[in-house]
Amino acid sequence: MIRVSLVGVAGYTGGELLRLLLRHPEVEVVGVFGEEHAGARLADVHPHLSGVVGEGRVMKPDYDRLGSESDLVFMATPNGVAMKVVPRILKGGAKVVDLSADYRFEDVGVYEKYYTKHESPGVKGVYGLPELHKQEIRKADLIANPGCYPTAAILALAPLIKGRLVEFDRVVVDAISGTSGAGRGLRENLHHPVCGENVSAYSATSHRHLPEIKQELERLAGGRVDVCFTPHLAPVVRGILCTSHVFLREKTSRGELLRVYREFYSGEPFVRVVEGLPELNYVVGSNYCDIGLEVSEEGRWVVVVSAIDNLMKGGSGQAVQNMNLRFGMEETKGLEALPMRP
């Protein structure tokens, strides 16, 4: 059994992680921690887990002990928290999966441009997108779980970029997210009377997930990729639907491109290349990423649509997938749940 601790249980990703870990056959949850909610009953913080968590309570974390008392620590904390404490956890001997952005960037300057000054710039993590970095994840001490939008966008575009099939100077990504992607905090734009019958774009040219998408696509390309990314908020709770526009270097049929995708993701248990275009309720509640595409009549413009559950493949499910890989378990262990539809 793997001894696992979870820091930041009160948020949506923390609650989703706890839900998954409590039913994972190879995991013993040895500690559930949080700063703001320390002392609170878990059943009060996450009522949907009542009857499973018993009288368990959120504990205040002691980061010097966490590393020695756990085999793995999940950090489901806001951006800027992990970078202060992960070095202490690693020193104690535990592995870490961090769900924040603190260790996602190769260049710490990019992190500091979009987030804040980094407090442990010398600590490096492996970018935890299993379909691209499986071998590195299996050996990593620190795994940086990807963002939700980047997961959907990178998986949608990776086969075309890696195969150098598209022009790198014009890649356009539009994505729609459910409200759970903004976290548990209360804000005016997330108030149901405001967002319930509304769709809005935000951070239209400057979203902080843009450099993360760009970083991974440029790794695949071996050079510069110009990416335009605009996110939208839609009145659904879970899910990301990502629509990417790219332009082929040479005229190619839809059937040939589907063959490229199926070959690229052959053996990947959580990527499904579908015949049509995916929808959110094809994946919600699961760790799947569904990908479909269409090609324009002249055979040069390609629209790739990907769909994920932002709290699963876009967050906690992918974190468990990374844990499974790091500890030599079946990649799908504890993630067998099928999507919910309707």
C-alpha positions as CSV (number, residue, x, y, z in Angstrom):
1,M,0.0,0.0,0.0
2,I,1.2,3.5,-0.8
3,R,1.0,6.0,2.1
4,V,-0.6,9.1,0.6
5,S,-1.2,12.6,2.1
6,L,-3.3,15.3,0.6
7,V,-2.7,19.0,1.3
8,G,-5.5,21.4,0.2
9,V,-8.4,19.1,0.6
10,A,-11.1,21.9,0.9
11,G,-11.1,22.9,-2.8
12,Y,-12.8,21.2,-5.7
13,T,-9.7,19.4,-6.8
14,G,-8.9,18.4,-3.3
15,G,-12.3,17.0,-2.8
16,E,-12.1,15.1,-6.1
17,L,-8.7,13.7,-5.2
18,L,-10.0,12.5,-1.8
19,R,-13.0,10.9,-3.5
20,L,-10.7,9.0,-5.9
21,L,-8.1,8.0,-3.3
22,L,-10.6,6.6,-0.8
23,R,-11.6,4.0,-3.3
24,H,-8.1,3.3,-4.8
25,P,-7.2,-0.3,-4.0
26,E,-3.4,0.4,-3.5
27,V,-3.6,3.6,-1.4
28,E,-3.8,4.3,2.3
29,V,-4.7,7.9,3.0
30,V,-2.5,8.7,6.0
31,G,-3.3,12.4,6.3
32,V,-5.7,15.1,5.0
33,F,-4.5,18.6,5.5
34,G,-5.4,22.3,5.0
35,E,-4.6,25.6,6.5
36,E,-7.8,27.6,6.4
37,H,-10.1,24.6,7.2
38,A,-7.8,22.9,9.9
39,G,-10.0,21.3,12.5
40,A,-13.1,21.1,10.3
41,R,-14.9,17.7,9.9
42,L,-14.3,16.3,6.4
43,A,-17.9,15.5,6.1
44,D,-18.8,19.1,6.6
45,V,-16.2,20.3,4.0
46,H,-17.3,17.6,1.5
47,P,-20.8,16.4,2.4
48,H,-20.9,14.1,-0.6
49,L,-18.2,12.0,1.2
50,S,-20.3,11.7,4.4
51,G,-20.4,8.1,5.6
52,V,-17.0,7.4,4.0
53,V,-14.8,9.8,5.9
54,G,-16.5,9.2,9.3
55,E,-15.4,11.7,11.9
56,G,-12.2,12.5,10.1
57,R,-11.0,16.1,10.3
58,V,-8.8,18.4,8.3
59,M,-5.4,18.6,10.0
60,K,-2.9,21.5,9.9
61,P,0.1,20.4,7.9
62,D,3.6,19.9,9.4
63,Y,5.6,19.9,6.2
64,D,8.8,18.6,7.9
65,R,6.9,15.5,9.0
66,L,4.9,15.0,5.8
67,G,7.9,14.0,3.8
68,S,8.9,11.2,6.2
69,E,5.5,9.9,7.0
70,S,4.2,9.7,3.4
71,D,5.3,7.9,0.3
72,L,3.5,10.6,-1.8
73,V,2.1,14.0,-1.1
74,F,-0.5,15.6,-3.3
75,M,-0.4,19.4,-3.2
76,A,-3.9,20.7,-4.2
77,T,-3.1,24.2,-3.0
78,P,-3.4,27.6,-4.7
79,N,-0.6,28.8,-6.9
80,G,2.3,30.1,-4.8
81,V,1.9,27.7,-1.9
82,A,3.7,24.6,-3.1
83,M,6.9,26.4,-4.0
84,K,7.4,27.4,-0.4
85,V,7.0,23.9,1.1
86,V,7.8,21.3,-1.5
87,P,11.6,21.4,-0.9
88,R,10.9,20.4,2.8
89,I,8.6,17.6,1.7
90,L,11.1,16.2,-0.8
91,K,13.9,16.4,1.8
92,G,11.8,14.1,4.0
93,G,11.8,11.5,1.2
94,A,8.3,11.6,-0.2
95,K,7.4,12.1,-3.8
96,V,5.2,15.0,-4.7
97,V,2.4,15.6,-7.3
98,D,1.7,19.3,-7.4
99,L,-1.6,20.4,-8.9
100,S,-0.7,24.1,-9.0
101,A,1.3,25.9,-11.6
102,D,4.4,26.3,-9.4
103,Y,6.6,23.8,-11.1
104,R,5.2,23.5,-14.6
105,F,7.6,25.8,-16.4
106,E,11.1,25.0,-17.6
107,D,11.9,28.7,-17.5
108,V,11.2,30.2,-14.0
109,G,11.0,33.6,-15.7
110,V,7.9,32.6,-17.5
111,Y,6.3,31.6,-14.2
112,E,7.3,34.9,-12.6
113,K,5.8,36.8,-15.5
114,Y,2.4,35.2,-15.3
115,Y,2.2,34.4,-11.6
116,T,4.6,35.7,-8.9
117,K,8.2,35.5,-7.8
118,H,9.3,31.9,-7.4
119,E,10.7,30.9,-4.0
120,S,12.3,27.6,-4.9
121,P,13.5,28.2,-8.5
122,G,16.2,25.5,-8.2
123,V,13.7,22.7,-7.7
124,K,12.6,21.2,-11.0
125,G,9.6,19.0,-11.7
126,V,8.6,16.8,-14.6
127,Y,5.6,18.0,-16.6
128,G,2.9,15.5,-15.7
129,L,1.1,14.9,-19.0
130,P,1.4,11.1,-19.2
131,E,0.7,10.8,-22.9
132,L,3.9,12.8,-23.6
133,H,6.1,12.3,-20.6
134,K,5.4,8.8,-19.3
135,Q,9.0,7.6,-18.9
136,E,10.1,10.8,-17.1
137,I,7.1,10.6,-14.8
138,R,8.0,7.0,-13.8
139,K,11.3,8.3,-12.3
140,A,10.3,11.7,-11.0
141,D,10.5,13.0,-7.4
142,L,8.3,16.0,-8.3
143,I,5.5,15.8,-10.9
144,A,3.9,19.1,-12.0
145,N,0.3,18.2,-12.9
146,P,-0.8,20.2,-16.0
147,G,-3.4,22.8,-16.1
148,C,-6.9,21.9,-17.3
149,Y,-7.0,24.0,-20.5
150,P,-3.4,23.0,-21.5
151,T,-4.3,19.3,-21.1
152,A,-7.2,19.6,-23.5
153,A,-5.3,21.8,-26.0
154,I,-1.9,20.0,-26.0
155,L,-3.5,16.5,-26.4
156,A,-5.6,17.9,-29.3
157,L,-2.6,19.3,-31.2
158,A,0.3,17.0,-30.2
159,P,0.0,14.6,-33.2
160,L,-0.1,17.4,-35.7
161,I,2.7,19.4,-34.2
162,K,5.0,16.4,-33.5
163,G,4.4,15.2,-37.1
164,R,5.1,18.7,-38.5
165,L,1.9,18.5,-40.5
166,V,0.7,22.0,-39.8
167,E,2.0,25.5,-40.0
168,F,3.5,26.6,-36.7
169,D,2.9,30.4,-37.2
170,R,-0.9,30.2,-36.8
171,V,-2.4,27.9,-34.2
172,V,-5.6,29.2,-32.7
173,V,-7.2,27.6,-29.6
174,D,-10.7,28.5,-28.2
175,A,-11.9,26.7,-25.1
176,I,-15.0,26.7,-23.0
177,S,-14.9,25.7,-19.3
178,G,-17.4,24.9,-16.7
179,T,-17.6,27.0,-13.5
180,S,-15.9,24.5,-11.3
181,G,-12.6,25.4,-13.1
182,A,-12.6,28.7,-11.3
183,G,-12.4,26.9,-7.9
184,R,-14.5,27.1,-4.8
185,G,-14.0,30.8,-4.0
186,L,-17.0,33.1,-4.4
187,R,-16.8,35.8,-7.1
188,E,-19.4,38.0,-8.8
189,N,-18.9,36.6,-12.3
190,L,-19.4,33.1,-10.9
191,H,-22.6,34.0,-9.1
192,H,-25.4,31.9,-10.6
193,P,-27.7,34.7,-11.6
194,V,-24.8,36.3,-13.5
195,C,-23.3,33.2,-15.2
196,G,-26.3,30.9,-15.3
197,E,-27.7,32.2,-18.6
198,N,-24.5,33.6,-20.0
199,V,-21.3,32.8,-21.9
200,S,-18.3,35.0,-21.6
201,A,-14.7,35.3,-22.8
202,Y,-12.0,36.3,-20.4
203,S,-8.3,37.0,-20.4
204,A,-8.8,36.9,-24.2
205,T,-5.1,37.4,-25.2
206,S,-3.3,36.9,-21.9
207,H,-4.5,33.8,-20.0
208,R,-1.7,32.3,-17.9
209,H,-2.3,28.9,-19.4
210,L,-1.1,30.2,-22.8
211,P,2.6,29.9,-22.0
212,E,2.0,26.4,-20.7
213,I,0.4,25.3,-23.9
214,K,3.1,27.0,-25.9
215,Q,5.9,25.4,-23.9
216,E,4.7,21.9,-24.6
217,L,3.9,22.4,-28.2
218,E,7.3,23.9,-28.8
219,R,8.9,20.9,-27.2
220,L,7.1,18.7,-29.7
221,A,8.0,21.1,-32.6
222,G,11.6,21.6,-31.7
223,G,11.1,25.3,-32.3
224,R,8.8,28.2,-32.1
225,V,5.0,27.8,-32.3
226,D,2.8,30.8,-32.4
227,V,-0.3,30.0,-30.3
228,C,-3.4,32.2,-29.8
229,F,-5.6,31.1,-26.9
230,T,-8.9,32.5,-25.6
231,P,-10.9,30.8,-22.8
232,H,-14.6,31.1,-22.2
233,L,-16.9,30.5,-19.2
234,A,-20.1,28.6,-19.8
235,P,-23.0,27.8,-17.5
236,V,-22.1,24.2,-16.8
237,V,-20.4,22.8,-13.8
238,R,-17.8,20.4,-15.2
239,G,-15.9,20.0,-18.4
240,I,-13.7,21.7,-21.0
241,L,-14.5,21.7,-24.7
242,C,-11.5,22.9,-26.7
243,T,-11.7,23.9,-30.4
244,S,-8.4,24.3,-32.1
245,H,-7.8,25.7,-35.6
246,V,-4.6,24.7,-37.6
247,F,-3.6,24.8,-41.2
248,L,-2.0,21.9,-42.9
249,R,1.3,22.2,-44.8
250,E,-0.1,19.8,-47.5
251,K,-3.6,18.8,-48.4
252,T,-4.6,15.8,-46.3
253,S,-7.8,13.9,-45.9
254,R,-9.7,13.5,-42.7
255,G,-9.3,9.7,-42.8
256,E,-5.5,10.1,-43.0
257,L,-5.4,12.5,-40.1
258,L,-7.5,10.2,-38.0
259,R,-5.0,7.4,-38.7
260,V,-2.2,9.7,-37.5
261,Y,-4.1,10.4,-34.3
262,R,-4.9,6.7,-33.6
263,E,-1.3,5.7,-34.2
264,F,0.0,8.5,-32.0
265,Y,-2.3,7.6,-29.1
266,S,-2.1,3.8,-29.6
267,G,-1.9,2.2,-26.2
268,E,-3.0,5.4,-24.3
269,P,-5.9,4.3,-22.1
270,F,-7.4,7.7,-21.6
271,V,-7.3,9.2,-25.0
272,R,-10.2,8.2,-27.3
273,V,-10.0,9.3,-31.0
274,V,-13.7,9.4,-32.0
275,E,-15.4,9.5,-35.4
276,G,-17.5,12.6,-34.9
277,L,-16.8,15.7,-32.7
278,P,-16.8,15.1,-29.0
279,E,-19.2,16.7,-26.5
280,L,-18.8,17.4,-22.8
281,N,-21.2,14.7,-21.6
282,Y,-19.1,12.1,-23.5
283,V,-16.4,12.5,-20.8
284,V,-17.8,14.2,-17.7
285,G,-17.1,12.0,-14.6
286,S,-14.3,10.2,-16.3
287,N,-10.5,10.5,-16.9
288,Y,-11.0,10.4,-20.7
289,C,-9.9,12.9,-23.3
290,D,-12.0,12.6,-26.4
291,I,-10.6,14.0,-29.7
292,G,-12.3,14.4,-33.0
293,L,-11.6,16.5,-36.1
294,E,-12.9,17.9,-39.4
295,V,-11.1,19.1,-42.5
296,S,-12.2,21.8,-44.8
297,E,-13.3,21.1,-48.3
298,E,-10.0,22.2,-49.8
299,G,-8.1,20.0,-47.3
300,R,-5.9,22.6,-45.5
301,W,-7.9,24.0,-42.6
302,V,-8.4,21.5,-39.7
303,V,-10.6,21.9,-36.7
304,V,-9.7,19.7,-33.8
305,V,-12.2,19.4,-30.9
306,S,-11.2,17.8,-27.6
307,A,-13.2,17.3,-24.4
308,I,-12.2,16.5,-20.9
309,D,-13.7,16.7,-17.4
310,N,-11.6,19.6,-15.9
311,L,-11.7,18.1,-12.4
312,M,-10.6,14.6,-13.7
313,K,-8.3,14.5,-16.7
314,G,-7.8,18.2,-16.2
315,G,-6.9,17.9,-12.5
316,S,-7.4,15.2,-9.9
317,G,-7.8,12.2,-12.2
318,Q,-4.6,13.0,-14.0
319,A,-2.9,13.4,-10.7
320,V,-3.9,9.9,-9.7
321,Q,-2.8,8.7,-13.2
322,N,0.6,10.2,-12.5
323,M,0.8,8.5,-9.1
324,N,0.0,5.2,-10.7
325,L,2.8,5.6,-13.2
326,R,5.3,6.8,-10.6
327,F,4.7,3.8,-8.3
328,G,4.6,1.1,-11.0
329,M,0.8,0.5,-10.9
330,E,-1.6,0.0,-13.8
331,E,-2.1,3.4,-15.2
332,T,-5.9,3.1,-15.0
333,K,-6.0,1.9,-11.4
334,G,-8.7,3.7,-9.4
335,L,-9.8,5.6,-12.6
336,E,-12.1,3.1,-14.1
337,A,-15.3,5.1,-13.8
338,L,-17.1,5.6,-17.1
339,P,-18.5,9.0,-18.2
340,M,-21.9,10.2,-17.0
341,R,-24.5,10.9,-19.7
342,P,-26.9,12.7,-19.6
